[in-house]
Structure formats: C-alpha cells, structure tokens
Amino acid sequence: MRPWPSLGYDRDRIAMHMLSVEAFRVAESELRRAVWLNPYEWHFKLHLAWCLFREKQYPEAKECVLCALEQRPGDKECMDVLCAIEEELKKERRP
C-alpha cells in the first residue's frame, strides 16, 4: 500500500532551504526522514544524493541517485548528479 502522496514534502522543503544555507547535517536528516515517509518519491532520493554529494559522501550519494534512477530511468537531473558524483570519485582515485 502506497503512503499518502503528500507525505515528506514538508521535510523536503525544509531540507532544500537548509542546503541553500549550507546546513548539510540538518538537510540530510530531513531528507532521510522524507525518504522514509514516502519512498515512492524519487525527488527525495535525488535531493538526498545531492546533499550527500555536498558533504563529500560520494559512494552513498551514488547509491541514492541510482535508487532515484530506478524509479525514473534516464531522468536528466538524476544523470547530471550522477555525472558530478562520478567526476569526484575519479578525482579521489587519482594518486
């Protein structure tokens, strides 16, 4: 059974504001809660991936964006975030 469609949007809005003021830990907490409340909303997973990217948690960010892509295959926004993550992971692997 799918949760109520509007669940999690309040948390997502708060998190996006927190991201804009670089309060990443608060944003991450709110986004994790949004995903927990409504795992069917791919935007929440994408926003969590972006937050984790900003916190330099690239492997976990990649995992989140791949989850979003499972729900929304080929989405340009998801692909852009995935490319940015891949670039940072390549930089980390360089000696």
C-alpha positions in Angstrom: 0.0 0.0 0.0 1.4 3.4 -1.0 1.6 6.1 1.6 -0.3 9.4 1.4 1.1 11.2 -1.7 1.9 14.4 0.2 4.0 12.8 2.9 7.5 14.0 3.2 7.2 17.2 1.1 7.3 19.4 4.2 10.6 17.8 5.2 11.9 18.1 1.6 11.2 21.9 1.6 12.9 22.4 4.9 15.9 20.3 3.7 16.3 22.3 0.5 16.3 25.5 2.5 18.9 24.0 4.8 21.0 23.0 1.7 20.9 26.6 0.5 22.3 27.9 3.8 24.8 25.0 3.9 23.4 23.3 6.9 24.1 19.9 5.4 23.6 17.8 8.6 20.1 19.1 9.2 19.3 18.8 5.5 20.5 15.2 5.4 18.4 14.3 8.5 15.2 15.9 7.0 15.8 14.2 3.6 16.3 10.8 5.2 13.0 11.3 7.0 11.3 12.3 3.8 12.5 9.2 2.0 11.4 7.1 5.0 8.0 8.6 5.0 7.5 8.4 1.2 10.0 6.0 -0.5 8.0 6.3 -3.8 9.0 9.9 -4.4 12.2 9.8 -6.4 12.9 13.5 -5.9 13.5 12.9 -2.2 16.2 10.4 -3.1 17.7 12.8 -5.7 17.8 15.6 -3.1 19.4 13.3 -0.6 22.0 12.3 -3.2 22.8 16.0 -3.8 23.1 16.7 -0.1 25.5 13.7 0.4 27.4 15.0 -2.6 27.8 18.4 -1.0 29.0 16.6 2.2 31.6 14.7 0.1 30.0 11.3 0.9 30.2 10.2 -2.8 29.7 6.5 -2.5 26.5 6.9 -0.6 25.4 9.8 -2.8 25.8 7.5 -5.8 23.7 4.8 -4.2 20.9 7.3 -3.6 20.9 8.7 -7.1 20.9 5.1 -8.5 17.8 4.4 -6.4 16.2 7.5 -7.9 17.1 6.4 -11.4 15.5 3.0 -10.8 12.2 4.9 -10.3 12.8 7.5 -13.0 15.1 5.9 -15.7 17.0 8.3 -17.8 16.0 11.4 -15.9 18.3 14.3 -16.9 18.5 15.8 -13.5 19.5 12.4 -12.0 22.0 11.8 -14.7 23.6 15.2 -14.1 24.0 14.5 -10.4 25.4 11.0 -11.2 28.0 12.5 -13.6 29.1 15.0 -10.9 29.5 12.2 -8.4 31.4 10.1 -10.9 33.8 13.0 -11.5 34.5 13.4 -7.8 35.1 9.7 -7.4 37.6 9.8 -10.3 39.4 12.6 -8.6 39.6 10.7 -5.3 41.1 7.6 -7.1 43.9 9.6 -8.7 47.3 9.4 -6.9 
